[in-house]
Amino acid sequence: MSELSKTAVTPPTHTAPPAKFSHGVRKGNILQVAGQVGFLPAVAGQPPTPAGPTLREQTLQTLANVQSVLEAGGASWEDAVMIRVYLTDTGHFAEFNEIYNGFFADLKEAPAARTTVYVGLPAGLLVEIDALAVLG
């Protein structure tokens, strides 16, 4: 396999995506994590279950899901250069920032760039996050 082969990345905590896409794709030293939501780790034969109804529960699980794809692709949050956040409610922005800042409080390097947009997500889901990482 050449250094520039494109490889799908699926951590063991994730089921197959519902359409033809990958949870993550690595090509060379670039890893793109697809948008993740706050579903709990997959249980065979069970439908996906949100971590809970609150923004805090869903955000922490969503960040854990992004992290599992990063790790499965050989990266960490230190390698992330771009994070995109999709919120369903503009009223959640301040609370989200508080949760986000707490999650990344121990980051040793400069934080990733971030974009936040407001979108519609499937019923009950409040947040979606994707990331772009560049590995050493």
Contacts in CASP RR format, 6 or more apart in sequence:
PFRMAT RR
TARGET T0000
AUTHOR 0000-0000-0000
METHOD contacts of the structure
MODEL  1
MSELSKTAVTPPTHTAPPAKFSHGVRKGNILQVAGQVGFLPAVAGQPPTP
AGPTLREQTLQTLANVQSVLEAGGASWEDAVMIRVYLTDTGHFAEFNEIY
NGFFADLKEAPAARTTVYVGLPAGLLVEIDALAVLG
1 7 0 8 1.000
3 28 0 8 1.000
4 27 0 8 1.000
4 28 0 8 1.000
5 27 0 8 1.000
5 28 0 8 1.000
6 25 0 8 1.000
6 26 0 8 1.000
6 27 0 8 1.000
7 25 0 8 1.000
7 26 0 8 1.000
7 27 0 8 1.000
8 22 0 8 1.000
8 23 0 8 1.000
8 24 0 8 1.000
8 25 0 8 1.000
9 22 0 8 1.000
9 23 0 8 1.000
9 24 0 8 1.000
9 25 0 8 1.000
9 26 0 8 1.000
9 31 0 8 1.000
9 33 0 8 1.000
9 69 0 8 1.000
9 72 0 8 1.000
9 73 0 8 1.000
10 16 0 8 1.000
10 22 0 8 1.000
10 23 0 8 1.000
10 24 0 8 1.000
10 69 0 8 1.000
10 72 0 8 1.000
11 23 0 8 1.000
11 68 0 8 1.000
11 69 0 8 1.000
11 71 0 8 1.000
11 72 0 8 1.000
12 72 0 8 1.000
13 41 0 8 1.000
13 42 0 8 1.000
13 65 0 8 1.000
13 68 0 8 1.000
14 23 0 8 1.000
14 41 0 8 1.000
14 42 0 8 1.000
14 65 0 8 1.000
14 68 0 8 1.000
14 69 0 8 1.000
15 42 0 8 1.000
15 48 0 8 1.000
17 23 0 8 1.000
17 34 0 8 1.000
21 34 0 8 1.000
22 34 0 8 1.000
23 33 0 8 1.000
23 34 0 8 1.000
23 36 0 8 1.000
23 69 0 8 1.000
24 31 0 8 1.000
24 32 0 8 1.000
24 33 0 8 1.000
24 34 0 8 1.000
24 69 0 8 1.000
24 73 0 8 1.000
25 31 0 8 1.000
25 32 0 8 1.000
25 34 0 8 1.000
26 32 0 8 1.000
26 73 0 8 1.000
26 74 0 8 1.000
28 135 0 8 1.000
29 134 0 8 1.000
29 135 0 8 1.000
29 136 0 8 1.000
30 132 0 8 1.000
30 133 0 8 1.000
30 134 0 8 1.000
30 135 0 8 1.000
31 70 0 8 1.000
31 73 0 8 1.000
31 74 0 8 1.000
31 75 0 8 1.000
31 79 0 8 1.000
31 132 0 8 1.000
31 133 0 8 1.000
31 134 0 8 1.000
31 135 0 8 1.000
32 130 0 8 1.000
32 131 0 8 1.000
32 132 0 8 1.000
32 133 0 8 1.000
33 66 0 8 1.000
33 69 0 8 1.000
33 70 0 8 1.000
33 130 0 8 1.000
33 131 0 8 1.000
33 132 0 8 1.000
33 133 0 8 1.000
34 69 0 8 1.000
34 130 0 8 1.000
35 66 0 8 1.000
35 84 0 8 1.000
35 86 0 8 1.000
35 128 0 8 1.000
35 129 0 8 1.000
35 130 0 8 1.000
36 62 0 8 1.000
36 65 0 8 1.000
36 66 0 8 1.000
36 69 0 8 1.000
36 128 0 8 1.000
36 129 0 8 1.000
36 130 0 8 1.000
37 50 0 8 1.000
37 58 0 8 1.000
37 62 0 8 1.000
37 65 0 8 1.000
37 121 0 8 1.000
37 125 0 8 1.000
37 127 0 8 1.000
37 128 0 8 1.000
38 50 0 8 1.000
38 51 0 8 1.000
38 57 0 8 1.000
38 58 0 8 1.000
38 59 0 8 1.000
38 61 0 8 1.000
38 62 0 8 1.000
38 65 0 8 1.000
38 125 0 8 1.000
38 127 0 8 1.000
39 48 0 8 1.000
39 49 0 8 1.000
39 50 0 8 1.000
39 51 0 8 1.000
39 61 0 8 1.000
39 65 0 8 1.000
40 48 0 8 1.000
40 49 0 8 1.000
40 50 0 8 1.000
40 51 0 8 1.000
40 61 0 8 1.000
42 48 0 8 1.000
43 49 0 8 1.000
50 57 0 8 1.000
50 58 0 8 1.000
50 61 0 8 1.000
50 124 0 8 1.000
50 125 0 8 1.000
51 57 0 8 1.000
51 58 0 8 1.000
51 60 0 8 1.000
51 61 0 8 1.000
52 58 0 8 1.000
52 61 0 8 1.000
53 124 0 8 1.000
55 92 0 8 1.000
55 95 0 8 1.000
55 96 0 8 1.000
55 99 0 8 1.000
55 126 0 8 1.000
55 127 0 8 1.000
56 95 0 8 1.000
56 99 0 8 1.000
58 125 0 8 1.000
58 126 0 8 1.000
58 127 0 8 1.000
59 96 0 8 1.000
59 99 0 8 1.000
59 100 0 8 1.000
59 103 0 8 1.000
59 126 0 8 1.000
59 127 0 8 1.000
60 99 0 8 1.000
60 103 0 8 1.000
62 127 0 8 1.000
62 128 0 8 1.000
62 129 0 8 1.000
63 100 0 8 1.000
63 103 0 8 1.000
63 129 0 8 1.000
66 83 0 8 1.000
66 129 0 8 1.000
66 130 0 8 1.000
66 131 0 8 1.000
67 76 0 8 1.000
67 77 0 8 1.000
69 131 0 8 1.000
70 76 0 8 1.000
70 77 0 8 1.000
70 79 0 8 1.000
70 80 0 8 1.000
70 131 0 8 1.000
70 133 0 8 1.000
74 135 0 8 1.000
75 133 0 8 1.000
75 135 0 8 1.000
76 133 0 8 1.000
77 104 0 8 1.000
77 107 0 8 1.000
77 112 0 8 1.000
78 107 0 8 1.000
78 108 0 8 1.000
78 109 0 8 1.000
79 133 0 8 1.000
79 134 0 8 1.000
79 135 0 8 1.000
79 136 0 8 1.000
80 112 0 8 1.000
80 131 0 8 1.000
80 132 0 8 1.000
80 133 0 8 1.000
81 112 0 8 1.000
81 113 0 8 1.000
81 132 0 8 1.000
81 133 0 8 1.000
81 134 0 8 1.000
82 112 0 8 1.000
82 113 0 8 1.000
82 114 0 8 1.000
82 115 0 8 1.000
82 131 0 8 1.000
82 132 0 8 1.000
83 112 0 8 1.000
83 113 0 8 1.000
83 114 0 8 1.000
83 115 0 8 1.000
83 129 0 8 1.000
83 130 0 8 1.000
83 131 0 8 1.000
83 132 0 8 1.000
84 114 0 8 1.000
84 115 0 8 1.000
84 116 0 8 1.000
84 117 0 8 1.000
84 129 0 8 1.000
84 130 0 8 1.000
84 131 0 8 1.000
85 96 0 8 1.000
85 100 0 8 1.000
85 114 0 8 1.000
85 115 0 8 1.000
85 116 0 8 1.000
85 117 0 8 1.000
85 127 0 8 1.000
85 128 0 8 1.000
85 129 0 8 1.000
86 116 0 8 1.000
86 117 0 8 1.000
86 118 0 8 1.000
86 119 0 8 1.000
86 120 0 8 1.000
86 121 0 8 1.000
86 127 0 8 1.000
86 128 0 8 1.000
86 129 0 8 1.000
87 93 0 8 1.000
87 96 0 8 1.000
87 116 0 8 1.000
87 117 0 8 1.000
87 118 0 8 1.000
87 119 0 8 1.000
87 126 0 8 1.000
87 127 0 8 1.000
88 118 0 8 1.000
88 119 0 8 1.000
88 120 0 8 1.000
88 121 0 8 1.000
88 125 0 8 1.000
88 126 0 8 1.000
88 127 0 8 1.000
89 118 0 8 1.000
89 126 0 8 1.000
90 118 0 8 1.000
92 126 0 8 1.000
92 127 0 8 1.000
93 116 0 8 1.000
96 116 0 8 1.000
96 127 0 8 1.000
104 111 0 8 1.000
112 131 0 8 1.000
119 128 0 8 1.000
121 127 0 8 1.000
121 128 0 8 1.000
END
